[in-house]
Amino acid sequence: MMILFSLVLSFFPKYFIEFYILYILVYLGITSVIMMRSNPLLRERRSLGEIANARTLYEEKKASELVNKDEEYLKETTEVMKKNFSSMGIMFLYMIILVLIYNYVIIRFVTNIDNTLYKFGFFVLYFELLYGVSFLMNRRVLKFQTNIPMAPTSYKITEKGVIATDRSGVFLPSKYLVDAQISQNRDKKYVEIKSSSKFPFHVRLYSQDIDKVAELIERVKKIELKKQSSAES
């Protein structure tokens, strides 16, 4: 892609804006398709209705009280938010610097180059440098990412899985609970459900009655296993 950018800027500079817009549209389209195919969480959005409409086994409406008492969890989420905002600020500043350099340095320098091949070589070098800087900055951003569990402030457990009733958008179809790692923390009153496969989830269900929550999670797993056994036979 860097070669294509360089070719357009060197030989067809007046069409660069159109080419760039086309590139963005194609990139977004391809990225969306890849994400839908590779991320089970996005593919499973259709399960939301099934979980919500299934028979409710348990509903927790006051999990927020327990979440707010978990100082360690609040500290972790606050730190991640701070680092994410800091990273966004750095990226925004980086984009501004790029625009300034391109408008006031690159353009003036390139206009003095008569040989089109030299222009092409210069743009290739320019985009290679941009890629290198962007790669290093992305590594810095990813270094700050940590696996903080999602903790809905209210949720339901149904025969089809777990679904948040707040705005967090958390949901777990029953088929992914079967192989999940499930643990309890009695001091902080939560059941933690963590992915043991490629399906990306890490959820904490806070409740005053974690025994009930754990029992119902196991019940949902048994329903799913029975369903899978029937389908195979």
N, C-alpha and C positions, 0 to 999 in steps of 0.2 A: 504493500500500500504506500509506503514511503517513496518507492520508485515511481508509482503512478502520480503521486502529488508532485514530485519533482519534474516529471515529464510535462504535466499540465502547466505548471508554473513557468517552465522554460520555453515550451513551444506554443502553448495556447493559454496565455495568462488571462485573457479576457473572459474565458469560460471557467475560471477557477471556482467562482462562487457557485455556479450551477453544478459543477462537478462535486463540490464539497457538500452541497445540500443533498445531492443524489447519494453520496457516500454515507451521510448520516442516516438517511431513510433506509438504505440497504442494510447498514450496520445494525440499526435498531430492529429491523425485521428478522435478520438472522439471529441476533442475540435473543430475541423473544422466543423464537422457535427452539433454540438450543436450551434455554432455561426451562421451557415447558417440558422438553423431553428428558432433561437431565436432573431436574429438581422435582422429586416426588411430592414435595409440599405444595407446589403450584398445581401439579396434576390432580391432587386430591381435593381441590376446592369443591369439586362436585359432591364430595362426601359431607359437606357442611349441612346440606338439607336433610340427608339421611340421619345424621347424628341428632340434629335439632328436633326432627319429627318423631324420633324413636321414643319409646316409653322411658320416662325419667325415673331413675333409681335414687338419685340424691341431688340436692341443690344446695350450694353454699353461697350465701349472699354477704357474709361478713368477713371474708378472707383478708380484706384490706387492713383490718385492725391488727391481725397477726403479722402481715407483711410489714407494716409500719413499726412493729416492735422488734423486727429482726434487723438490728443495727448493722450487722456484718453485711447482710444482703444489700441494704440501702447504701452502705459505703461503697460496695463494689459497683453497683449500678451508677452511682454518682461519678465515680472515677472514670468509668467507661464513657459516660456522656461528656465529661470534660475533655477527655482525650479525643473523642470524635469531633467535638466542636473545634478543638485546636487544629486537628487535621484538616477540617473543612476550611478553616481560616487560612492555613498554609497553602492549600490548593487554590483558593480564590486569589491570594496574593501572587501565586505562581502564574496564574492565567493572566493577571493584569500586567505582570512583568513581560510575559511572552508577547502580548499585544503591543506594548510600548517598544520592545526591542524590534519587533517585526516592522512596525510603522516608521520608526525613526532611525533604525540602523540597517536592517536587512534590505528594505526597499531601496534606500539611497545607495547602498553598496552595489546591489544587483543592477541598477539602472546604468551604472558606469561600466558594466561588462558587456562587450559587443558580441563576443562569441557565445552562441547558444549552448554549445556543449559545456563550456565553462560554467555557464549558469546552471545547467543541469547538475554538474558535479558539485557545485556549491550548495544547491538545494538538497541533494542527497546527504551531504555532510551535515547540513543544518538539521534535517529531520532525524538523522541518526543521533545527533547530540540531544535533541529534544526527547527522543525515545529513551536514551540512557538516563537522563535526568528524571523523567517520569517514572522509569522503572525503579530507580533508587528511592524516590519519594513514596511510591506505592508500597515498597517493602517496609518503609518506616511506618506508614499508616497501618498496614496489616500486623505489624509487630505489637501494636496496641490492642488488637482485637482479642478478646477473651470470651470464653464460653459461659456467659452469664445466663442462668436459667430464666425462662419466662415464668412469671408468677401472676396469673389472673386474679383480680380482686373479687371476682364472683364467677362461678362456673356451675355446669351441670354434668353429672355422669348419667349417661343413658345406655341402653342396651347396645348401641352402636359405637360408643366411644365417649370421649370427653370433649366438651365445648365450652369456651368462655362466654359469659353473658355480659362482660364489660366490653370495652373497645379495643382490647389487646389483640383480638383476632386469633387467639390460640385455639387449636382443635387437634384432637388425636383420634383418628379412626381406629376401631377396635383391632383391626388386623395388624397394626403396628405395635399394639400393646403386648402381643403374644411373646415377642422376643426382646422386649425392652428390659432394661435394668431398673428395678424398682426397689427403693429403700425408704426408710422412715427416719425422721428426726423428732423424737418425742419432746425434747427440750424446746425446740422452736415450732413444733406442731405443724409439720408438713410431710407430705409424701412426695418423693422426688422420682420422676420418671425420665429416664435418659435413653437415648437411642443406642442400640447395640448393632445397628446396621448403617447403611448409607442414608437412610431417611433422617434428615436433620431436625432433631427436636431434643429439648432439655427443659422440662417443665416441673414446676413445684406447685403442688396443690395444698395450700394452707387450710387448716380446719381445726376446730376444737375437738373433733372426733376423728382423728387420723386412723384409728382402728376400723371405723366404718368405711372410710374412703378406701383404705387398702383392701378391705374385704370385698367391696364392690368392684374395684379394679380387677381383682382375681375372678370375680363372677363374670364380668364382661369378657375376660380372656377365655374362660371356659365356654361361654356362648359362642365366641368366635371359633374356637378350636372344634367345637361340635359342628358348626356350620361348614368349616373346611373339610372335616372328615366326611360329612354327608355329600359334599360336592365331589370328593375324590372317589367315593364308592359308587 
